[in-house]
Structure formats: C-alpha cells, structure tokens
Amino acid sequence: MQIVPGDTTHVGQAESRLVSLGCAESKAYCFEIDAEGSLSDESTPYVVPKGYTLIVTDYHWRGFNSQSGTQILEYLYNAANKSSVFNDSEAESDENRLAFVDVHYATGFRVGSGVTLADALATTSSGSSFVQGYLVPND
C-alpha cells in the first residue's frame, strides 16, 4: 500500500498523525521513532501534543524475569503519575525466562494531551516495548 499525502491510512488517519514510540530498558519514558525507523532522540520523552489525544492501537512488548514459567505483567502508564495505568497484559515466561506479546486494540485506548507515556518493565530494566497509534484533535 502506498501512502499518498492527503489520503488516509488503513486506520483512517492521515500519515502525519501516525505515532510510533519506543520504550527502552532503563528509560523512565517512551520516545518517538521517526518515519525512517530512526530512534529520534532517546533522551527526549514523547509528550502527547497539546490539543490532541493519542489513540494507541498496537503494543508489542518483551519482558524477562528470574524464573521460567512465571507470569510477567506489563503496562503503560503516565510518567507523571505511576498510579495512572492505561492498559495491562500478562504472559508466562518461557524456558529462557522471556515473554513476547503483541496486542492489537480494535478500538484503541486514549492517552490525553500533555501525557508522557512510560513502560513498567522498561523503567525497571526488565523489558522494552514498541507502541503505535495516531493523534486525533481534542473535541
């Protein structure tokens, strides 16, 4: 599929509104990945722009723990308020103590204007994730 400027993508949004984020181990926040696949500046947290809501449609995460066969819980939250959780998912670790999960949200979930996303496993250096979605103007 070729994206033509001004046309909408498969998620019904203009290409300019698509957002890709990386949440790397030892980072207290997620950062933007540009259209060429380059990690923008990993030292700069991604903040949902003023006047927009981020609709997260996809969440791909990897986690590890100290024992195989145990559950690993993963979630995204507001970096300014750790009790503000947007989603969660869980998976059992394999024989290598790893879990890999791909979640596609049919309708997505909302992340408000001004929020900096953080990843629970990444902040504890026991995992990482990629987040994809799109921006919609606030009503």
Backbone bond lengths (Angstrom), bond angles and torsions (degrees), N, CA, C in turn:
res aa  C-N    CA-C-N  psi(-1)  N-CA   C-N-CA  omega(-1)  CA-C   N-CA-C  phi
1 M - - - 1.452 - - 1.528 108.58 -
2 Q 1.286 116.09 127.63 1.455 121.32 177.16 1.522 108.84 -96.58
3 I 1.326 115.75 132.17 1.459 119.99 177.99 1.524 108.37 -91.76
4 V 1.316 115.95 122.51 1.462 122.11 179.83 1.520 107.55 -103.25
5 P 1.352 118.45 129.79 1.465 119.38 178.82 1.525 111.25 -51.19
6 G 1.334 114.76 134.37 1.452 120.30 -179.75 1.521 113.18 93.50
7 D 1.344 117.11 -21.88 1.464 120.50 177.14 1.521 109.74 -84.88
8 T 1.308 114.97 164.51 1.456 118.92 176.80 1.521 110.11 -95.13
9 T 1.327 115.25 156.32 1.457 121.54 179.19 1.526 109.69 -88.69
10 H 1.312 116.28 -174.52 1.462 121.94 179.70 1.527 113.02 -63.36
11 V 1.341 118.38 -17.02 1.466 121.10 176.08 1.528 111.70 -98.91
12 G 1.349 116.17 12.66 1.454 120.44 175.27 1.515 114.71 76.50
13 Q 1.323 117.41 16.61 1.461 121.58 -177.98 1.521 109.84 -123.84
14 A 1.318 116.09 154.28 1.468 120.94 175.24 1.526 109.39 -65.92
15 E 1.309 116.08 148.57 1.466 121.91 -179.96 1.521 111.35 -54.61
16 S 1.308 117.48 -35.72 1.465 121.41 -177.87 1.522 113.09 -66.83
17 R 1.331 118.08 -14.74 1.465 121.16 -179.72 1.530 113.24 -97.88
18 L 1.334 116.98 -4.36 1.463 119.77 178.46 1.523 109.94 -73.01
19 V 1.315 116.48 142.90 1.466 122.36 -178.04 1.523 108.84 -130.10
20 S 1.333 116.58 131.76 1.462 122.90 173.27 1.520 107.92 -124.38
21 L 1.326 115.75 128.38 1.463 121.20 -177.94 1.518 110.54 -124.47
22 G 1.314 115.79 148.16 1.456 122.77 171.72 1.517 108.64 -115.02
23 C 1.317 115.68 142.13 1.463 121.38 177.80 1.519 105.72 -126.29
24 A 1.322 116.71 100.02 1.457 122.14 -171.78 1.524 112.09 -94.83
25 E 1.329 114.69 154.58 1.458 119.79 177.75 1.522 111.11 -54.45
26 S 1.301 115.25 141.82 1.465 124.94 178.45 1.521 113.78 72.02
27 K 1.330 117.97 11.23 1.464 121.02 176.78 1.525 108.48 -105.42
28 A 1.307 116.16 138.14 1.466 121.71 -179.60 1.524 111.49 -88.66
29 Y 1.350 117.93 13.78 1.460 122.31 -176.43 1.525 109.08 -163.44
30 C 1.314 115.85 166.79 1.460 122.14 174.09 1.530 108.77 -96.88
31 F 1.314 116.91 155.42 1.463 122.40 -177.95 1.523 108.98 -131.33
32 E 1.333 116.23 160.18 1.456 120.95 -175.15 1.524 112.40 -79.54
33 I 1.338 115.08 145.19 1.470 123.19 171.78 1.519 105.67 -111.76
34 D 1.335 117.79 125.29 1.463 119.71 -174.29 1.533 112.15 -79.33
35 A 1.330 116.55 177.39 1.462 122.67 -174.56 1.523 113.63 -66.18
36 E 1.322 117.82 -16.13 1.457 121.06 176.45 1.532 111.16 -92.37
37 G 1.327 116.60 1.51 1.459 120.60 -179.99 1.512 113.29 85.88
38 S 1.326 116.50 6.93 1.463 120.25 179.69 1.520 109.61 -82.87
39 L 1.300 115.69 140.88 1.451 120.20 174.30 1.509 104.97 -74.02
40 S 1.330 116.20 116.87 1.455 118.19 179.54 1.511 106.42 -57.09
41 D 1.188 122.53 -141.87 1.453 122.93 179.49 1.526 108.00 -86.08
42 E 1.335 116.69 108.89 1.466 120.84 -178.75 1.524 112.63 -61.44
43 S 1.319 116.82 -16.38 1.462 118.94 -179.58 1.531 111.76 -86.83
44 T 1.348 115.84 -2.64 1.463 120.00 -179.85 1.521 110.20 -109.82
45 P 1.327 118.02 114.48 1.465 120.26 178.02 1.522 111.15 -66.13
46 Y 1.335 116.17 144.98 1.452 120.35 174.23 1.526 107.88 -81.18
47 V 1.320 116.18 128.66 1.460 122.64 177.25 1.528 106.92 -117.79
48 V 1.330 116.96 128.70 1.462 120.21 177.77 1.528 107.17 -59.17
49 P 1.349 116.92 124.47 1.473 120.04 -174.96 1.523 113.12 -59.48
50 K 1.321 114.18 149.11 1.471 121.30 177.03 1.526 108.85 -58.80
51 G 1.318 115.79 135.16 1.458 120.86 178.24 1.520 113.94 88.03
52 Y 1.343 118.24 1.87 1.459 121.70 -178.36 1.522 110.83 -130.30
53 T 1.321 115.23 157.21 1.456 123.42 170.90 1.519 106.81 -118.33
54 L 1.328 116.82 135.50 1.459 121.83 175.54 1.522 108.06 -88.78
55 I 1.327 116.24 125.17 1.461 121.82 174.14 1.531 106.35 -100.51
56 V 1.323 116.43 111.45 1.470 121.17 -179.40 1.525 107.84 -86.10
57 T 1.335 115.55 123.83 1.465 121.19 -178.78 1.518 112.99 -107.83
58 D 1.330 117.16 -26.64 1.463 120.38 -175.61 1.522 110.84 -139.80
59 Y 1.320 114.58 142.91 1.466 121.66 -177.40 1.522 107.59 -143.06
60 H 1.315 116.30 114.13 1.464 122.77 -178.55 1.518 107.36 -116.35
61 W 1.331 117.03 119.37 1.459 118.07 -177.19 1.517 112.56 -133.37
62 R 1.321 113.42 157.01 1.461 123.75 177.58 1.514 106.51 -131.79
63 G 1.325 116.15 132.61 1.454 119.84 178.81 1.517 110.99 -138.89
64 F 1.304 116.46 159.27 1.463 120.27 175.67 1.520 109.24 -143.42
65 N 1.319 114.29 156.65 1.456 119.80 177.64 1.524 109.83 -144.68
66 S 1.307 117.63 -174.78 1.461 121.51 -171.98 1.524 114.28 -84.31
67 Q 1.337 118.43 -8.79 1.462 121.21 -178.50 1.513 111.18 -136.12
68 S 1.327 116.53 139.99 1.464 119.30 174.14 1.521 108.69 -76.97
69 G 1.321 115.49 154.75 1.448 121.23 177.53 1.515 115.45 75.11
70 T 1.305 118.02 15.52 1.461 120.47 177.44 1.530 109.95 -112.25
71 Q 1.310 116.27 156.76 1.457 121.81 -177.87 1.533 111.09 -76.62
72 I 1.319 114.25 139.68 1.462 121.73 174.35 1.524 107.13 -117.19
73 L 1.314 116.76 125.09 1.463 122.66 178.62 1.525 108.52 -101.67
74 E 1.313 116.07 134.71 1.469 121.81 -178.95 1.527 109.15 -135.75
75 Y 1.343 116.42 145.94 1.458 120.39 178.72 1.527 110.47 -161.65
76 L 1.336 114.17 161.50 1.455 122.53 173.46 1.519 107.96 -104.34
77 Y 1.327 116.41 144.68 1.460 120.14 -179.58 1.517 109.90 -146.54
78 N 1.326 115.83 169.19 1.458 123.18 177.38 1.530 107.44 -77.17
79 A 1.327 117.79 119.31 1.475 121.47 -176.80 1.523 112.37 -58.98
80 A 1.325 117.36 -25.19 1.466 120.91 -179.69 1.523 112.45 -82.70
81 N 1.338 116.45 -12.91 1.466 120.18 -176.03 1.525 108.75 -151.03
82 K 1.318 117.21 94.06 1.465 121.00 -173.87 1.526 114.05 -61.37
83 S 1.317 118.37 -18.22 1.460 119.36 177.99 1.527 112.02 -85.38
84 S 1.331 117.13 -1.43 1.461 122.26 179.09 1.530 108.96 -94.29
85 V 1.327 116.59 88.73 1.467 122.59 -175.74 1.522 109.62 -97.83
86 F 1.354 116.54 134.06 1.457 121.62 -178.52 1.523 113.01 -94.35
87 N 1.304 118.19 -31.26 1.462 122.51 -176.15 1.523 108.53 -159.62
88 D 1.301 116.59 171.95 1.460 119.78 168.27 1.515 108.96 -158.09
89 S 1.305 115.85 156.69 1.455 121.93 173.02 1.523 107.27 -152.20
90 E 1.309 114.10 162.88 1.453 119.98 -172.69 1.525 108.97 -140.31
91 A 1.328 116.39 147.30 1.463 120.83 177.25 1.524 109.05 -151.09
92 E 1.309 115.18 153.96 1.463 120.79 177.82 1.523 109.44 -88.05
93 S 1.320 115.86 135.64 1.468 119.79 179.67 1.532 109.73 -73.01
94 D 1.334 115.23 147.01 1.462 120.79 -179.79 1.524 111.22 -85.97
95 E 1.330 117.03 -168.52 1.474 121.35 -178.22 1.527 112.75 -63.76
96 N 1.330 116.86 -19.46 1.468 121.33 176.87 1.527 112.21 -94.66
97 R 1.326 116.86 7.86 1.466 124.85 179.75 1.536 112.14 70.50
98 L 1.352 116.68 23.70 1.466 122.27 -177.97 1.522 110.84 -113.71
99 A 1.314 115.54 152.77 1.464 122.14 171.92 1.527 107.56 -136.94
100 F 1.332 115.35 139.52 1.464 121.98 177.85 1.523 107.49 -127.52
101 V 1.339 116.20 129.69 1.464 120.19 -176.65 1.529 109.52 -136.05
102 D 1.340 115.32 136.82 1.464 122.89 172.66 1.512 106.97 -119.89
103 V 1.338 117.00 120.31 1.458 121.29 -179.36 1.528 107.98 -118.07
104 H 1.328 115.47 128.64 1.468 120.81 173.62 1.520 107.04 -115.73
105 Y 1.323 116.38 120.44 1.465 121.85 -179.98 1.523 108.49 -93.06
106 A 1.333 117.34 117.89 1.466 121.82 -176.02 1.530 111.87 -56.25
107 T 1.311 117.78 -42.48 1.460 120.11 179.42 1.520 112.36 -107.81
108 G 1.309 118.06 -8.34 1.462 122.19 -178.48 1.515 111.50 79.32
109 F 1.322 115.35 170.70 1.467 119.54 172.00 1.516 108.45 -128.37
110 R 1.334 116.08 153.80 1.464 122.67 -170.86 1.517 111.97 -92.55
111 V 1.335 114.78 139.83 1.458 122.83 172.14 1.521 105.89 -127.16
112 G 1.318 116.91 120.85 1.454 122.17 -170.64 1.514 116.28 -73.29
113 S 1.304 113.92 162.68 1.458 123.60 176.85 1.528 110.66 -53.89
114 G 1.317 116.02 135.33 1.459 121.18 177.58 1.515 115.30 85.80
115 V 1.332 118.25 -5.74 1.467 121.74 -177.93 1.526 110.80 -80.95
116 T 1.316 115.88 139.39 1.464 123.40 170.77 1.516 106.81 -105.95
117 L 1.332 116.61 116.87 1.465 120.50 -179.90 1.522 111.27 -75.34
118 A 1.324 115.44 144.49 1.462 122.40 173.67 1.522 107.80 -133.71
119 D 1.318 115.96 154.71 1.453 123.75 -178.06 1.527 108.91 -113.56
120 A 1.329 116.76 126.36 1.468 121.22 -173.71 1.532 112.83 -58.65
121 L 1.322 118.51 -48.04 1.465 120.07 -178.14 1.532 112.09 -70.92
122 A 1.334 116.18 -36.84 1.471 119.06 179.73 1.523 111.26 -63.19
123 T 1.315 117.19 -40.78 1.467 119.35 -177.95 1.522 111.89 -67.90
124 T 1.335 116.95 -22.16 1.472 120.05 178.09 1.521 112.02 -100.50
125 S 1.322 117.65 10.13 1.470 124.15 179.72 1.523 112.94 60.22
126 S 1.336 116.59 31.09 1.463 118.71 177.85 1.528 111.87 -124.71
127 G 1.336 115.76 27.94 1.456 120.05 176.85 1.510 112.15 168.14
128 S 1.323 115.11 -179.12 1.462 121.55 178.43 1.525 107.87 -157.29
129 S 1.334 116.34 169.35 1.460 118.74 -179.69 1.520 111.76 -156.59
130 F 1.341 113.47 165.97 1.456 122.94 170.43 1.525 106.83 -123.90
131 V 1.328 115.49 139.53 1.456 122.35 -177.47 1.524 107.32 -126.13
132 Q 1.337 116.66 134.79 1.453 120.63 176.74 1.513 109.60 -129.94
133 G 1.321 115.72 147.72 1.450 121.06 178.71 1.511 110.58 -175.93
134 Y 1.326 115.72 -158.59 1.459 120.50 179.79 1.523 109.57 -149.90
135 L 1.321 114.81 159.06 1.463 122.01 -179.88 1.508 111.03 -96.93
136 V 1.330 116.43 138.26 1.459 121.77 172.67 1.526 107.88 -125.90
137 P 1.332 117.29 143.48 1.467 118.90 178.04 1.525 110.32 -64.82
138 N 1.322 116.20 144.45 1.466 120.77 175.67 1.517 108.44 -68.47
139 D 1.318 115.92 149.39 1.470 121.11 178.72 1.511 110.28 -70.17
